[in-house]
Amino acid sequence: MKKDLIILLIICAAVTLIAVNTDIKTPEEYYAAHPDAVTEDSEYITLTIDGGDILQSGYVCENLSDDGFVLPETEFVLRENDTAFDVLARAANFEEISLDYSDSFGMVYVKGIDGIYEFDYGETSGWRYLVNGKAPNVNCGDFKLKNGDSVVFRYTCDYTAEVYGNE
């Protein structure tokens, strides 16, 4: 009797542990985060997550590839009304890249990508984003993308030294 109770408790503990550590999603949640396959007929954008400035500034960062990328230029299907942040979030989820951001009153602010956070490499360091080589005048959660856009989330060690054209 006592042995059966112990076995039952172990089984319950194992099931609870599995349930707590399993990321269960509805089909809608899964497909909303999963990137569609790019085909000839697809509208698409390219996304790059670039941390090269960290290496160029002489720092060591284990989260970056040797060429400084968290994610090299990759094509993603453009969905209706996608913003720069929508594509970043979908890519981060699919590629299993951690993403830390705040969303207050519709203003999205990217604090960290793949464990690389604002202020990690200087008082004026953090993530910026560019679309087609220019820094838009709106936050990434408001910038609506168009077919063929090139989006780069770039970590800079000193945003005061960065010069980008604005859109």
N, C-alpha and C positions, 0 to 999 in steps of 0.2 A: 504494500500500500504506500509506504513512504517512498519507495523507489519509483513508483508510478507518478507520484506527485512531483518529485524532483525532475523526472523526464518531462512531464507536462510543463513545468515552470521553465525549463531550458528551451523547449519548443516555443513557448509563448514569448520568451525573451528574444529568441532568434527572429521570429516573425515580426515582432515590434521593431527590432533593429533594422531589418530589411525594409519595412514599410517607412520608417523615418528617413532612411538614407536613399530612397528611390524617388527620383524626380518624375512623378506621374503627371502627364499632360493630357488634356483633351485633344482630339484630332484638330480642332481649330487652333489651339495654342501651338501644337507641333508644326502645322503647316504655315502658320503665320511667321514662325521663326526660321523655318527651313528655306534655304534659297532654292528658287526654281532653277532648272537646268537652262542654260543659255543655248538658244537655238538660232538658226539663221533668221527666223522671223521675230525673234525677241527684241524688245527694246532693252537696252542694258546700260549700265554705268561701270566704270572701273573704280575700285576702292584700294587704297594703299594705306597701311598704318606704318609710319616711318619714325624711327627713333634714332636715326643716324646722327643727329646733332649731339646726342649723348656721347657717342664714340668719338666724333670729331672734336669734342671739347676735352677729350682725354680721360673720360670716365670709363669705368668698366660696368657693364650691365649684362647679367646672365640671361635676361629675358629676351635679348635681341640676337638675331642671327649675326653672322660675321659681317654682313653688309649693312647691318643696322635696322633691319625690318622686323616688325612684329608680324606683319602680313604684307608680302610683296604684292604688286599690282595684280588684282584678281577681278574678273568680270562677275557681276551679279545682275540678275534680271531686274529691270526697273518696273516696279508695280505702281499702279495709279496713286498719285498723291504722295509718293515716297519723298521723304526729306533726307538730308545727309545723315541725320541721326538714325532714322529708321533703318537705313542700309547698314550703318555701323553696328547697330544693335543686333540685326539679323545675322550679320557676318560673325560677330563676336560669339553669339550663341552657337552657331553652326561650327565654327572653328575652335570652340571651347577656349576662347580668350576671355579672361575676366574683364568686366566693364563696370566701372563705378562712376555714377553720375547723379546729379540732383535735377529734379524737375519741379520747379516752383513757379506757379502761375503761368505755365506754358513755356517757361524759359529753361531750356536744357543746358546744363553745364557738365562737361566731361571732366571728371576729377582724376580718373586713372584708367589706364588700359594695360592689361596683362601685368599688373603689379607695379607699373611705372606711374607715379603720381606727381601731381603738381607739387612744386617746391622740393622734389627729391634731388634735383641737380642744380639748385640755386634759388635765390629769393624771387627771381623773375622767370622761373621755369614752369612749363606746363604744356598742355595740349592745345593746338590750334587746328583749324581746318581750312582747307583751300578747295575751291572748285575751279577747275580749269586754270590753275595757277594763280588765282586771285583769292583774297580774303573777303568773303561777303560781309556786308554790313548788318547781317541778321544772325541770330544764333542758329546752330546746326539743326535744331528742332523745328525751325521755321523755313529753312531754305529748301524749296521744292526743286527736285532734280528734273533734268530733261535727258532724253535719249542721247547717249554718247558722252555725257559729262564724266569728267575725271575728278574723283574726290580723294583728297589726301588728308588724313589726320596725322599731323606732324608734331612731335615733341620738340620743343625748343628750350634750350637752357637759359636763354635770355630774350624774352619777347621784345624788350626795348631796342634790341639790335636788329630785329627782323624788319625787313622792308618788303611789303607785298603791295601789289596794285589792288585797289578795292573795286568792288563791283557795285 
